[in-house]
Amino acid sequence: MPYEWPPLTPGDPEEVARRVAAVLDDAWQRLADRQQAVIAGIVARWRLPYVLASLDEFKDAITDFRARVDTEARAFVQRQLPHLYDQGARAAAEAVGGSTWTWTQPHVDALQSLASDTYGDFLRRSQEAERMAEQWYRAARAAARKEVPLLAAGNTTARQAAKQLADELATQSLTRVVYRNGARVPVRAWAEAATLAKSAVAYNTGTLNKSREAGVTHVEVFDGSDCGWTSHRDPDKANRTVRTVEEAAEWPISHPRCLRAFGPRPDHLP
């Protein structure tokens, strides 16, 4: 299947997150559509060869989903993350004054570590979705090989038996990804949240690393007025507080869709 989406170009984090989420949601919807085609085909054309052929197409849709996640994840870490890291570092250099910004080896190493972590996170999230789809595929294939031949044996009304089998398989519809902890999350939601979170981390990491390089030991935190330091509900509120660079590096954001940013405070003495 041809990849029809245009290449990802660095830009506004919200826009990029929506774009990545739309691509992955489209791939997941195609997978869900193939699932519905399998279920409908069991009723309409319940002979085993037809059902197995339809399941093969579902299997291909799983592979397509995996490929699209890989393509988007690679594009994101290779284009958007360097762009945002660069923006954060430039902002810090300007705020400090008298400091230039160049891609020295420590910054390259930091970006590579961030890119590896981001790529791995995308794959881990997508693997949960794939696990659910693969589980359904195996169950559907096993049921088809066991039940469909019985339909042809005439032990019961074939149409009714096929409908019963289809109804059983439909109970595990792929409208949401069910994670191991029981959470039910649409692919679009996790893709957008993950992209926004990694975008914020990339920008803030650039700011903090450049601040450290310039000899700045403290930064001022800009955040939502109710946002806590380690989580949204942390009573230690983050906004307009001054933290060490090392503390900030430990908590570049505190929750998904976090608005946190940092400003170097060269005037602050330890």
Secondary structure, DSSP 8 states (H G I E B T S, - for coil): ----S-------HHHHHHHHHHHHHHHHHHHHHHHHHHHHHHHH--SHHHHHHHHHHHHHHHHHHHHHHHHHHHHIIIIIHHHHHHHHHHHHHHHHSS------HHHHHHHHHHHHHHHHHHHHHHHHHHHHHHHHHHHHHHHHHHHHHHHHTTSS-HHHHHHHHHHHHHTT-TTSEE-TTS-EE-HHHHHHHHHHHHHHHHHHHHHHHHHHHTT--EEEEE--TT-BSSSTT-SSB-TT-EEEHHHHHH-S-SSTT---EEEE-TT---
